[in-house]
Amino acid sequence: MRYITNYFPNSFISLESSNYFNSAFTKGYSRDAKIFINGSISDFPFYDSLFGLSYAVFPINNLDVDYKKGWLPFENIKGTAYFKNRSAKFISNDISILQTKLISPILNIYDVQNTELLIKGNLKGPFRDLLIFSNRAGLSNINSNKIQAINGNAETGFFMNLPFNGKKNIVKSEVKLQNLSYNLDDKNQFKEINGKIYYDNRKFYTNDDDYIKGFYNNNEIKFKLKSNKDDNFIISGTQILNINDYIDASNIKDYIAGNSSWKYNIIIPGFNSNEDKILIKAVSDLRGTIVDYPSPFKKKKNTESDIQISASFKKTAFENIEIKYNNIYSEIKTLKPLNGYINFSGEKNIIPKNGFDIYGALNFIDLKDWKKINKNSKQNNILSFINKIDITFSKFVNDNIVLDNFYINGNSNNSSFVFNEISAKNKKININANGNIEYNNISNFKINATGDNLQELLNYWGIDHSIRDSSILSKFDISWQGGLFDYSIEKVYGKFSIKMKDGRLKKVGSRASRIFGLFNIDLLSKRLSLDFDDVTKNGFYFNSLDGDFRIDYGDIFTTNLLIKGPSAEMLAVGTTDIINETYDMQVVASPEFGEALPAIALLGGPITAAATFAAEKLAKAFGKDINDLIKIKYNVSGTWDDPIIKIIKKKSSALDTIEELFE
């Protein structure tokens, strides 16, 4: 067969076309061929528009055709070739290509002098054969291991136009997928994939009303497919998904559950692409999904919260992740190591070179809820991932403590995290602080707090107390072993000071103010059988209450806790155990006459009367004249609920020292 064109005149077939058939027909023969020519030989070969006819029929056997260099050849073909004027047609029996059957193929040439080879037929066999064929034809460059991992069959109706006149190849096909399966890796499996894919001039697509259906990791999927201008594949669809099925991290998996409808768009590199990333975009209103994280992420099952996610998937890892949710915007370059940022104001920022940044403003957060989430986490390690924090909370809650307009600014610094500024401000309290968290070591904070009315502040925080009015100025320098969330009163050590002015201590009944039980005139009078009820029934007024303290793992020690009031002065020295709620203190109580009483007397009115009357009562109880300055030293021990008050010594001279308090 390879020599058949040698017998055709040059006017019938071009030399180029003749050479093509000489090289394409590598094997085969024809017997009992018939040729019919009717017309003027000078007009041969005949065009349909001219008078004349040529016709030939060639039965062909054992024909091997290498029709396109590099493509899989057709072998052992049996069929019949028909020639009519300048056209040719070949109708073959079924042909085997690898494990695939080419059923009823037909080859047409409409003009042998301007050869364009048209081939059509139907392929039926393993889907992987199509990919092997595509690779050999140079249409794709799919890894052979990936091809071998694909199982299932396909029926393909195809049409190819292979010109030899300088025109481009045209290839069209309709591929019917039959129960395909493919294991991308140990965690990503596709199975029972069925549907129709169309191919037209290097573009794949599904018809508008057609979907490819199957299962991904045992979840039913349905999607469309097309090629973009870069010949990459775009898979799109709407899917009911349970996000929980795609999350590995248990600390996330435990707090997200439920099924929601997702619209997705996935771009997979084309056969000839140099890209090795899969691009993913997905949106959902999350109706049906519960997000059991605290505010601002929390979401109930039947509410809607729009979420948009885009990411790239390379090998086995996600990267370049972009998330929009509840006015929160986040970009994550890599998950391992964690590199990116989150902005709770929904604004775009610059991804840091390393670590993770936190920006924005939140209306409300309750730290107690987040402590529950992170109770099994190593908080030091979590903080070590943070590169920078610059965030504001309208309301920040930790147990009963409410901080308004709470601001945090900090950054990572080698082996520690530095809080440059921590502040909170409202009409009741003004707090300014800074601190340092050494990874796996020590946390330290310096805090200044001022307020005009301590009573209103404690009421705002819902703390039961016995304080009325009083401004406050406090300074703390405290440390503890561990990270930020390892804080507990049992671990704290350091120092602090308190300055309070113009307040009143009522009967001490709350835990928050039990330490002031040292100055409980009402309780003191009862323990010493003094009749003070008519003076102290409204509490103990003070002009100032100052003290410096050291705190050491639950024990608070002071040498100068001093309270001054219109009726008395008191000085306390010793230790209070705030874990076990016990006292081990000594107190000096003295009626205030020298400077205070004359000043009060100038004011006149009830305060003067109360101060004078209290002094007279206390002096009289110990047999002293009101003109003498009385000083009483007593010991306070026992529990906060049931303190033991014992008189140590009474002195009548204001010049006596109290050095024995420090013995």
Secondary structure as the mmCIF struct_conf table of DSSP 4:
data_model
#
loop_
_struct_conf.conf_type_id
_struct_conf.id
_struct_conf.beg_label_comp_id
_struct_conf.beg_label_asym_id
_struct_conf.beg_label_seq_id
_struct_conf.end_label_comp_id
_struct_conf.end_label_asym_id
_struct_conf.end_label_seq_id
TURN_TY1_P TURN_TY1_P1 ARG A 2 TYR A 3
HELX_RH_3T_P HELX_RH_3T_P1 ILE A 4 TYR A 7
BEND BEND1 PHE A 8 PHE A 8
TURN_TY1_P TURN_TY1_P2 ASN A 10 PHE A 12
BEND BEND2 ILE A 13 ILE A 13
HELX_RH_AL_P HELX_RH_AL_P1 LEU A 15 ALA A 24
STRN STRN1 PHE A 25 SER A 30
BEND BEND3 ASP A 32 ASP A 32
STRN STRN2 LYS A 34 ASN A 38
BEND BEND4 GLY A 39 GLY A 39
HELX_RH_3T_P HELX_RH_3T_P2 ILE A 41 ASP A 43
HELX_LH_PP_P HELX_LH_PP_P1 PHE A 44 PHE A 44
BEND BEND5 PRO A 45 PRO A 45
HELX_LH_PP_P HELX_LH_PP_P2 PHE A 46 TYR A 47
TURN_TY1_P TURN_TY1_P3 ASP A 48 SER A 49
BEND BEND6 LEU A 50 PHE A 51
STRN STRN3 LEU A 53 VAL A 65
BEND BEND7 LYS A 68 LYS A 68
TURN_TY1_P TURN_TY1_P4 LYS A 69 GLY A 70
BEND BEND8 TRP A 71 TRP A 71
HELX_LH_PP_P HELX_LH_PP_P3 LEU A 72 PRO A 73
STRN STRN4 PHE A 74 LYS A 84
TURN_TY1_P TURN_TY1_P5 ASN A 85 ARG A 86
STRN STRN5 SER A 87 SER A 92
STRN STRN6 ILE A 95 ILE A 97
TURN_TY1_P TURN_TY1_P6 LEU A 98 GLN A 99
STRN STRN7 THR A 100 ILE A 109
BEND BEND9 TYR A 110 TYR A 110
TURN_TY1_P TURN_TY1_P7 VAL A 112 GLN A 113
BEND BEND10 ASN A 114 ASN A 114
STRN STRN8 GLU A 116 PRO A 126
HELX_RH_AL_P HELX_RH_AL_P2 PHE A 127 ARG A 136
TURN_TY1_P TURN_TY1_P8 ALA A 137 GLY A 138
BEND BEND11 LEU A 139 LEU A 139
HELX_RH_AL_P HELX_RH_AL_P3 SER A 144 GLN A 148
TURN_TY1_P TURN_TY1_P9 ALA A 149 ALA A 149
STRN STRN9 ILE A 150 PRO A 163
BEND BEND12 PHE A 164 GLY A 166
HELX_LH_PP_P HELX_LH_PP_P4 LYS A 167 ASN A 169
STRN STRN10 ILE A 170 ASP A 185
TURN_TY1_P TURN_TY1_P10 ASP A 186 LYS A 187
STRN STRN11 ASN A 188 ASP A 200
TURN_TY1_P TURN_TY1_P11 ASN A 201 ARG A 202
STRN STRN12 LYS A 203 TYR A 205
TURN_TY1_P TURN_TY1_P12 ASP A 208 ASP A 209
STRN STRN13 ILE A 212 TYR A 216
TURN_TY1_P TURN_TY1_P13 ASN A 217 ASN A 218
STRN STRN14 ASN A 219 SER A 227
TURN_TY1_P TURN_TY1_P14 LYS A 229 ASP A 230
BEND BEND13 ASP A 231 ASP A 231
STRN STRN15 PHE A 233 ASN A 242
HELX_RH_3T_P HELX_RH_3T_P3 ILE A 243 TYR A 246
HELX_RH_AL_P HELX_RH_AL_P4 SER A 250 LYS A 253
TURN_TY1_P TURN_TY1_P15 ASP A 254 TYR A 255
STRN STRN16 ILE A 256 ILE A 268
TURN_TY1_P TURN_TY1_P16 PHE A 271 ASN A 272
STRN STRN17 LYS A 277 SER A 284
TURN_TY1_P TURN_TY1_P17 ARG A 287 GLY A 288
STRN STRN18 THR A 289 VAL A 291
BEND BEND14 TYR A 293 TYR A 293
HELX_LH_PP_P HELX_LH_PP_P5 PRO A 294 PRO A 294
TURN_TY1_P TURN_TY1_P18 SER A 295 PHE A 297
STRN STRN19 LYS A 299 LYS A 299
TURN_TY1_P TURN_TY1_P19 LYS A 301 ASN A 302
BEND BEND15 THR A 303 THR A 303
STRN STRN20 ILE A 307 LYS A 314
TURN_TY1_P TURN_TY1_P20 LYS A 315 THR A 316
STRN STRN21 ALA A 317 TYR A 325
TURN_TY1_P TURN_TY1_P21 ASN A 326 ASN A 327
STRN STRN22 ILE A 328 THR A 334
TURN_TY1_P TURN_TY1_P22 LEU A 335 LEU A 338
STRN STRN23 ASN A 339 ASN A 343
TURN_TY1_P TURN_TY1_P23 PHE A 344 SER A 345
HELX_LH_PP_P HELX_LH_PP_P6 ILE A 350 PRO A 352
BEND BEND16 LYS A 353 GLY A 355
STRN STRN24 PHE A 356 ASP A 366
HELX_RH_AL_P HELX_RH_AL_P5 LEU A 367 ILE A 373
TURN_TY1_P TURN_TY1_P24 ASN A 374 ASN A 376
BEND BEND17 SER A 377 SER A 377
HELX_RH_AL_P HELX_RH_AL_P6 GLN A 379 SER A 384
TURN_TY1_P TURN_TY1_P25 PHE A 385 PHE A 385
STRN STRN25 ILE A 386 ASN A 398
TURN_TY1_P TURN_TY1_P26 ASP A 399 ASN A 400
STRN STRN26 ILE A 401 ASN A 413
TURN_TY1_P TURN_TY1_P27 ASN A 414 SER A 415
STRN STRN27 SER A 416 LYS A 425
BEND BEND18 LYS A 427 LYS A 428
STRN STRN28 ASN A 430 GLU A 438
TURN_TY1_P TURN_TY1_P28 TYR A 439 ASN A 440
BEND BEND19 ASN A 441 ASN A 441
STRN STRN29 ILE A 442 GLY A 451
BEND BEND20 ASP A 452 ASP A 452
HELX_RH_AL_P HELX_RH_AL_P7 LEU A 454 TYR A 460
TURN_TY1_P TURN_TY1_P29 TRP A 461 GLY A 462
STRN STRN30 ILE A 467 GLN A 481
BEND BEND21 GLY A 482 GLY A 482
HELX_RH_3T_P HELX_RH_3T_P4 LEU A 484 ASP A 486
TURN_TY1_P TURN_TY1_P30 ILE A 489 LYS A 491
STRN STRN31 TYR A 493 LEU A 505
BEND BEND22 SER A 510 SER A 510
HELX_RH_3T_P HELX_RH_3T_P5 ARG A 511 PHE A 519
HELX_RH_AL_P HELX_RH_AL_P8 ILE A 521 ARG A 527
TURN_TY1_P TURN_TY1_P31 LEU A 528 SER A 529
HELX_RH_AL_P HELX_RH_AL_P9 ASP A 533 THR A 536
TURN_TY1_P TURN_TY1_P32 LYS A 537 ASN A 538
STRN STRN32 PHE A 540 ASP A 552
TURN_TY1_P TURN_TY1_P33 TYR A 553 GLY A 554
STRN STRN33 ASP A 555 LYS A 564
BEND BEND23 PRO A 566 SER A 567
STRN STRN34 ALA A 568 ASP A 577
TURN_TY1_P TURN_TY1_P34 ILE A 578 GLU A 581
STRN STRN35 THR A 582 PRO A 591
TURN_TY1_P TURN_TY1_P35 GLY A 594 GLU A 595
HELX_RH_AL_P HELX_RH_AL_P10 ALA A 596 LEU A 603
HELX_RH_AL_P HELX_RH_AL_P11 GLY A 605 ALA A 621
TURN_TY1_P TURN_TY1_P36 PHE A 622 GLY A 623
TURN_TY1_P TURN_TY1_P37 ILE A 626 ASN A 627
BEND BEND24 ASP A 628 ASP A 628
HELX_LH_PP_P HELX_LH_PP_P7 LEU A 629 ILE A 630
STRN STRN36 LYS A 631 THR A 639
BEND BEND25 TRP A 640 ASP A 642
STRN STRN37 PRO A 643 LYS A 651
TURN_TY1_P TURN_TY1_P38 ALA A 654 LEU A 655
HELX_RH_3T_P HELX_RH_3T_P6 GLU A 659 PHE A 662
#
